[in-house]
Protein backbone atom coordinates (compact mmCIF):
# COMPACT_ATOMS: atom_id res chain seq x y z
CA UNK A 1 0.00 0.00 0.00
CA UNK A 2 1.33 3.43 -0.91
CA UNK A 3 2.26 6.03 1.67
CA UNK A 4 -0.07 8.47 -0.10
CA UNK A 5 -2.98 6.08 0.33
CA UNK A 6 -2.23 5.54 4.02
CA UNK A 7 -1.98 9.29 4.61
CA UNK A 8 -5.23 9.94 2.74
CA UNK A 9 -7.07 7.29 4.75
CA UNK A 10 -5.77 8.75 8.02
CA UNK A 11 -6.72 12.31 7.00
CA UNK A 12 -10.23 11.42 5.84
CA UNK A 13 -10.96 9.29 8.90
CA UNK A 14 -9.83 12.18 11.10
CA UNK A 15 -12.14 14.57 9.24
CA UNK A 16 -15.06 12.19 9.63
CA UNK A 17 -14.37 11.72 13.31
CA UNK A 18 -14.41 15.48 13.78
CA UNK A 19 -17.62 16.14 11.86
CA UNK A 20 -20.28 18.30 13.45
CA UNK A 21 -23.20 15.91 14.14
CA UNK A 22 -25.62 18.45 12.67
CA UNK A 23 -23.64 18.54 9.41
CA UNK A 24 -23.41 14.73 9.36
CA UNK A 25 -27.20 14.40 9.75
CA UNK A 26 -27.84 17.04 7.10
CA UNK A 27 -25.47 15.46 4.57
CA UNK A 28 -26.78 11.95 5.30
CA UNK A 29 -30.35 13.16 4.72
CA UNK A 30 -29.28 14.78 1.44
CA UNK A 31 -27.60 11.57 0.27
CA UNK A 32 -30.75 9.60 1.09
CA UNK A 33 -32.81 12.11 -0.88
CA UNK A 34 -30.53 11.88 -3.92
CA UNK A 35 -30.53 8.09 -3.87
CA UNK A 36 -34.27 7.77 -3.30
CA UNK A 37 -34.95 9.81 -6.44
CA UNK A 38 -32.57 7.83 -8.66
CA UNK A 39 -33.92 5.20 -11.10
CA UNK A 40 -31.02 2.94 -10.11
CA UNK A 41 -32.59 2.76 -6.64
CA UNK A 42 -36.24 2.90 -7.69
CA UNK A 43 -35.89 0.01 -10.15
CA UNK A 44 -34.01 -2.31 -7.77
CA UNK A 45 -35.83 -4.74 -5.51
CA UNK A 46 -33.01 -6.52 -3.65
CA UNK A 47 -30.68 -3.90 -2.21
CA UNK A 48 -27.60 -4.43 -0.05
CA UNK A 49 -27.26 -1.61 2.48
CA UNK A 50 -24.97 -1.24 5.50
CA UNK A 51 -25.45 -0.12 9.09
CA UNK A 52 -23.59 3.15 9.77
CA UNK A 53 -20.46 2.69 11.85
CA UNK A 54 -18.13 5.31 13.35
CA UNK A 55 -19.79 8.23 11.61
CA UNK A 56 -20.45 6.78 8.16
CA UNK A 57 -23.24 8.27 6.04
CA UNK A 58 -26.50 7.12 7.65
CA UNK A 59 -28.76 5.39 5.13
CA UNK A 60 -31.32 4.14 7.65
CA UNK A 61 -34.02 6.56 6.38
CA UNK A 62 -33.57 5.09 2.90
CA UNK A 63 -33.80 1.58 4.33
CA UNK A 64 -37.08 2.53 6.00
CA UNK A 65 -38.30 3.89 2.66
CA UNK A 66 -37.29 0.60 1.08
CA UNK A 67 -39.43 -1.35 3.52
CA UNK A 68 -42.41 0.90 2.83
CA UNK A 69 -41.92 0.38 -0.90
CA UNK A 70 -41.74 -3.40 -0.56
CA UNK A 71 -38.04 -3.73 -1.32
CA UNK A 72 -35.86 -6.41 0.23
CA UNK A 73 -33.47 -4.65 2.61
CA UNK A 74 -30.29 -6.70 2.91
CA UNK A 75 -27.30 -6.23 5.23
CA UNK A 76 -23.80 -7.76 5.18
CA UNK A 77 -22.29 -9.89 7.90
CA UNK A 78 -18.49 -10.04 8.03
CA UNK A 79 -16.73 -13.39 8.32
CA UNK A 80 -13.22 -12.52 9.60
CA UNK A 81 -11.88 -16.03 9.05
CA UNK A 82 -12.39 -15.84 5.28
CA UNK A 83 -12.76 -12.04 4.93
CA UNK A 84 -16.00 -12.59 3.07
CA UNK A 85 -19.47 -11.09 3.38
CA UNK A 86 -22.58 -13.13 4.14
CA UNK A 87 -25.89 -11.48 3.28
CA UNK A 88 -29.20 -11.55 5.17
CA UNK A 89 -32.41 -9.58 4.70
CA UNK A 90 -34.09 -7.87 7.63
CA UNK A 91 -37.52 -6.38 8.21
CA UNK A 92 -36.66 -4.03 11.09
CA UNK A 93 -33.67 -2.61 12.93
CA UNK A 94 -34.47 -4.94 15.81
CA UNK A 95 -33.03 -7.76 13.70
CA UNK A 96 -29.40 -6.66 14.08
CA UNK A 97 -26.77 -7.20 16.75
CA UNK A 98 -23.18 -6.17 17.37
CA UNK A 99 -20.91 -8.27 15.19
CA UNK A 100 -17.36 -8.32 13.92
CA UNK A 101 -15.47 -5.03 14.29
CA UNK A 102 -18.30 -3.68 16.46
CA UNK A 103 -20.59 -3.15 13.46
CA UNK A 104 -24.33 -3.76 13.75
CA UNK A 105 -24.98 -6.83 11.59
CA UNK A 106 -28.05 -8.87 10.62
CA UNK A 107 -28.98 -11.79 12.84
CA UNK A 108 -29.09 -15.00 10.77
CA UNK A 109 -32.33 -16.99 10.96
CA UNK A 110 -33.66 -20.04 9.17
CA UNK A 111 -34.96 -18.11 6.19
CA UNK A 112 -33.23 -14.76 5.77
CA UNK A 113 -30.00 -15.71 3.95
CA UNK A 114 -29.60 -14.11 0.53
CA UNK A 115 -27.46 -15.47 -2.32
CA UNK A 116 -25.00 -12.74 -3.39
CA UNK A 117 -25.93 -13.30 -7.03
CA UNK A 118 -29.49 -12.14 -6.29
CA UNK A 119 -28.47 -8.66 -5.17
CA UNK A 120 -29.26 -5.96 -7.73
CA UNK A 121 -27.84 -2.87 -6.05
CA UNK A 122 -25.16 -2.34 -3.41
CA UNK A 123 -24.76 0.81 -1.32
CA UNK A 124 -21.05 0.85 -0.50
CA UNK A 125 -19.55 2.70 2.48
CA UNK A 126 -15.98 3.90 2.36
CA UNK A 127 -13.36 6.33 3.57
CA UNK A 128 -13.08 8.13 0.24
CA UNK A 129 -14.03 7.93 -3.45
CA UNK A 130 -12.64 9.46 -6.63
CA UNK A 131 -14.07 10.51 -10.03
CA UNK A 132 -12.87 7.27 -11.65
CA UNK A 133 -15.15 5.37 -9.27
CA UNK A 134 -12.47 3.93 -7.06
CA UNK A 135 -13.02 3.47 -3.35
CA UNK A 136 -10.69 3.86 -0.41
CA UNK A 137 -11.84 1.33 2.17
CA UNK A 138 -10.60 0.26 5.56
CA UNK A 139 -8.01 -2.23 4.35
CA UNK A 140 -9.92 -5.46 4.96
CA UNK A 141 -10.74 -6.14 1.32
CA UNK A 142 -14.26 -7.41 2.05
CA UNK A 143 -16.04 -5.41 -0.65
CA UNK A 144 -13.25 -5.86 -3.21
CA UNK A 145 -13.46 -9.62 -2.68
CA UNK A 146 -17.26 -9.55 -2.92
CA UNK A 147 -17.31 -7.54 -6.16
CA UNK A 148 -14.54 -9.62 -7.73
CA UNK A 149 -16.55 -12.78 -6.99
CA UNK A 150 -20.21 -13.52 -6.25
CA UNK A 151 -21.34 -9.88 -6.23
CA UNK A 152 -19.81 -8.90 -9.56
CA UNK A 153 -23.18 -8.56 -11.29
CA UNK A 154 -24.66 -6.00 -8.90
CA UNK A 155 -24.70 -2.26 -9.50
CA UNK A 156 -22.30 -0.59 -7.05
CA UNK A 157 -22.93 2.86 -5.67
CA UNK A 158 -20.39 4.44 -3.34
CA UNK A 159 -21.84 6.60 -0.55
CA UNK A 160 -19.91 9.61 0.73
CA UNK A 161 -19.93 12.92 2.52
CA UNK A 162 -18.78 15.95 0.51
CA UNK A 163 -15.22 15.87 1.86
CA UNK A 164 -14.85 12.18 0.97
CA UNK A 165 -14.99 13.02 -2.75
CA UNK A 166 -11.28 13.41 -3.62
CA UNK A 167 -9.19 13.67 -6.81
CA UNK A 168 -7.76 10.16 -6.40
CA UNK A 169 -7.69 7.37 -3.82
CA UNK A 170 -4.52 5.89 -5.34
CA UNK A 171 -6.15 2.69 -6.65
CA UNK A 172 -4.25 -0.57 -6.78
CA UNK A 173 -4.75 -3.42 -9.28
CA UNK A 174 -7.05 -5.41 -6.99
CA UNK A 175 -9.36 -2.46 -6.23
CA UNK A 176 -12.91 -2.77 -7.55
CA UNK A 177 -14.43 0.40 -9.00
CA UNK A 178 -17.97 1.61 -8.39
CA UNK A 179 -20.61 2.23 -11.06
CA UNK A 180 -21.36 5.55 -9.41
CA UNK A 181 -20.71 7.64 -6.33
CA UNK A 182 -23.32 9.70 -4.49
CA UNK A 183 -22.53 12.75 -2.38
CA UNK A 184 -25.00 15.24 -0.87
CA UNK A 185 -25.09 17.37 -4.04
CA UNK A 186 -25.80 14.54 -6.47
CA UNK A 187 -24.62 11.33 -8.07
CA UNK A 188 -21.90 10.73 -10.62
CA UNK A 189 -21.99 7.60 -12.73
CA UNK A 190 -18.72 6.10 -13.93
CA UNK A 191 -18.22 4.37 -17.27
CA UNK A 192 -16.72 0.89 -17.40
CA UNK A 193 -16.31 0.83 -13.62
CA UNK A 194 -13.31 3.10 -13.83
CA UNK A 195 -11.19 0.70 -15.86
CA UNK A 196 -11.07 3.06 -18.82
CA UNK A 197 -9.81 5.87 -16.61
CA UNK A 198 -7.20 3.99 -14.64
C-alpha positions as CSV (number, residue, x, y, z in Angstrom):
1,X,0.0,0.0,0.0
2,X,1.3,3.4,-0.9
3,X,2.3,6.0,1.7
4,X,-0.1,8.5,-0.1
5,X,-3.0,6.1,0.3
6,X,-2.2,5.5,4.0
7,X,-2.0,9.3,4.6
8,X,-5.2,9.9,2.7
9,X,-7.1,7.3,4.8
10,X,-5.8,8.7,8.0
11,X,-6.7,12.3,7.0
12,X,-10.2,11.4,5.8
13,X,-11.0,9.3,8.9
14,X,-9.8,12.2,11.1
15,X,-12.1,14.6,9.2
16,X,-15.1,12.2,9.6
17,X,-14.4,11.7,13.3
18,X,-14.4,15.5,13.8
19,X,-17.6,16.1,11.9
20,X,-20.3,18.3,13.5
21,X,-23.2,15.9,14.1
22,X,-25.6,18.4,12.7
23,X,-23.6,18.5,9.4
24,X,-23.4,14.7,9.4
25,X,-27.2,14.4,9.7
26,X,-27.8,17.0,7.1
27,X,-25.5,15.5,4.6
28,X,-26.8,12.0,5.3
29,X,-30.3,13.2,4.7
30,X,-29.3,14.8,1.4
31,X,-27.6,11.6,0.3
32,X,-30.8,9.6,1.1
33,X,-32.8,12.1,-0.9
34,X,-30.5,11.9,-3.9
35,X,-30.5,8.1,-3.9
36,X,-34.3,7.8,-3.3
37,X,-34.9,9.8,-6.4
38,X,-32.6,7.8,-8.7
39,X,-33.9,5.2,-11.1
40,X,-31.0,2.9,-10.1
41,X,-32.6,2.8,-6.6
42,X,-36.2,2.9,-7.7
43,X,-35.9,0.0,-10.1
44,X,-34.0,-2.3,-7.8
45,X,-35.8,-4.7,-5.5
46,X,-33.0,-6.5,-3.7
47,X,-30.7,-3.9,-2.2
48,X,-27.6,-4.4,0.0
49,X,-27.3,-1.6,2.5
50,X,-25.0,-1.2,5.5
51,X,-25.4,-0.1,9.1
52,X,-23.6,3.2,9.8
53,X,-20.5,2.7,11.9
54,X,-18.1,5.3,13.3
55,X,-19.8,8.2,11.6
56,X,-20.5,6.8,8.2
57,X,-23.2,8.3,6.0
58,X,-26.5,7.1,7.6
59,X,-28.8,5.4,5.1
60,X,-31.3,4.1,7.7
61,X,-34.0,6.6,6.4
62,X,-33.6,5.1,2.9
63,X,-33.8,1.6,4.3
64,X,-37.1,2.5,6.0
65,X,-38.3,3.9,2.7
66,X,-37.3,0.6,1.1
67,X,-39.4,-1.3,3.5
68,X,-42.4,0.9,2.8
69,X,-41.9,0.4,-0.9
70,X,-41.7,-3.4,-0.6
71,X,-38.0,-3.7,-1.3
72,X,-35.9,-6.4,0.2
73,X,-33.5,-4.7,2.6
74,X,-30.3,-6.7,2.9
75,X,-27.3,-6.2,5.2
76,X,-23.8,-7.8,5.2
77,X,-22.3,-9.9,7.9
78,X,-18.5,-10.0,8.0
79,X,-16.7,-13.4,8.3
80,X,-13.2,-12.5,9.6
81,X,-11.9,-16.0,9.1
82,X,-12.4,-15.8,5.3
83,X,-12.8,-12.0,4.9
84,X,-16.0,-12.6,3.1
85,X,-19.5,-11.1,3.4
86,X,-22.6,-13.1,4.1
87,X,-25.9,-11.5,3.3
88,X,-29.2,-11.5,5.2
89,X,-32.4,-9.6,4.7
90,X,-34.1,-7.9,7.6
91,X,-37.5,-6.4,8.2
92,X,-36.7,-4.0,11.1
93,X,-33.7,-2.6,12.9
94,X,-34.5,-4.9,15.8
95,X,-33.0,-7.8,13.7
96,X,-29.4,-6.7,14.1
97,X,-26.8,-7.2,16.7
98,X,-23.2,-6.2,17.4
99,X,-20.9,-8.3,15.2
100,X,-17.4,-8.3,13.9
101,X,-15.5,-5.0,14.3
102,X,-18.3,-3.7,16.5
103,X,-20.6,-3.1,13.5
104,X,-24.3,-3.8,13.8
105,X,-25.0,-6.8,11.6
106,X,-28.0,-8.9,10.6
107,X,-29.0,-11.8,12.8
108,X,-29.1,-15.0,10.8
109,X,-32.3,-17.0,11.0
110,X,-33.7,-20.0,9.2
111,X,-35.0,-18.1,6.2
112,X,-33.2,-14.8,5.8
113,X,-30.0,-15.7,4.0
114,X,-29.6,-14.1,0.5
115,X,-27.5,-15.5,-2.3
116,X,-25.0,-12.7,-3.4
117,X,-25.9,-13.3,-7.0
118,X,-29.5,-12.1,-6.3
119,X,-28.5,-8.7,-5.2
120,X,-29.3,-6.0,-7.7
121,X,-27.8,-2.9,-6.0
122,X,-25.2,-2.3,-3.4
123,X,-24.8,0.8,-1.3
124,X,-21.1,0.9,-0.5
125,X,-19.6,2.7,2.5
126,X,-16.0,3.9,2.4
127,X,-13.4,6.3,3.6
128,X,-13.1,8.1,0.2
129,X,-14.0,7.9,-3.4
130,X,-12.6,9.5,-6.6
131,X,-14.1,10.5,-10.0
132,X,-12.9,7.3,-11.6
133,X,-15.2,5.4,-9.3
134,X,-12.5,3.9,-7.1
135,X,-13.0,3.5,-3.3
136,X,-10.7,3.9,-0.4
137,X,-11.8,1.3,2.2
138,X,-10.6,0.3,5.6
139,X,-8.0,-2.2,4.3
140,X,-9.9,-5.5,5.0
141,X,-10.7,-6.1,1.3
142,X,-14.3,-7.4,2.0
143,X,-16.0,-5.4,-0.6
144,X,-13.3,-5.9,-3.2
145,X,-13.5,-9.6,-2.7
146,X,-17.3,-9.5,-2.9
147,X,-17.3,-7.5,-6.2
148,X,-14.5,-9.6,-7.7
149,X,-16.5,-12.8,-7.0
150,X,-20.2,-13.5,-6.2
151,X,-21.3,-9.9,-6.2
152,X,-19.8,-8.9,-9.6
153,X,-23.2,-8.6,-11.3
154,X,-24.7,-6.0,-8.9
155,X,-24.7,-2.3,-9.5
156,X,-22.3,-0.6,-7.1
157,X,-22.9,2.9,-5.7
158,X,-20.4,4.4,-3.3
159,X,-21.8,6.6,-0.6
160,X,-19.9,9.6,0.7
161,X,-19.9,12.9,2.5
162,X,-18.8,15.9,0.5
163,X,-15.2,15.9,1.9
164,X,-14.9,12.2,1.0
165,X,-15.0,13.0,-2.7
166,X,-11.3,13.4,-3.6
167,X,-9.2,13.7,-6.8
168,X,-7.8,10.2,-6.4
169,X,-7.7,7.4,-3.8
170,X,-4.5,5.9,-5.3
171,X,-6.2,2.7,-6.6
172,X,-4.3,-0.6,-6.8
173,X,-4.7,-3.4,-9.3
174,X,-7.1,-5.4,-7.0
175,X,-9.4,-2.5,-6.2
176,X,-12.9,-2.8,-7.5
177,X,-14.4,0.4,-9.0
178,X,-18.0,1.6,-8.4
179,X,-20.6,2.2,-11.1
180,X,-21.4,5.6,-9.4
181,X,-20.7,7.6,-6.3
182,X,-23.3,9.7,-4.5
183,X,-22.5,12.7,-2.4
184,X,-25.0,15.2,-0.9
185,X,-25.1,17.4,-4.0
186,X,-25.8,14.5,-6.5
187,X,-24.6,11.3,-8.1
188,X,-21.9,10.7,-10.6
189,X,-22.0,7.6,-12.7
190,X,-18.7,6.1,-13.9
191,X,-18.2,4.4,-17.3
192,X,-16.7,0.9,-17.4
193,X,-16.3,0.8,-13.6
194,X,-13.3,3.1,-13.8
195,X,-11.2,0.7,-15.9
196,X,-11.1,3.1,-18.8
197,X,-9.8,5.9,-16.6
198,X,-7.2,4.0,-14.6
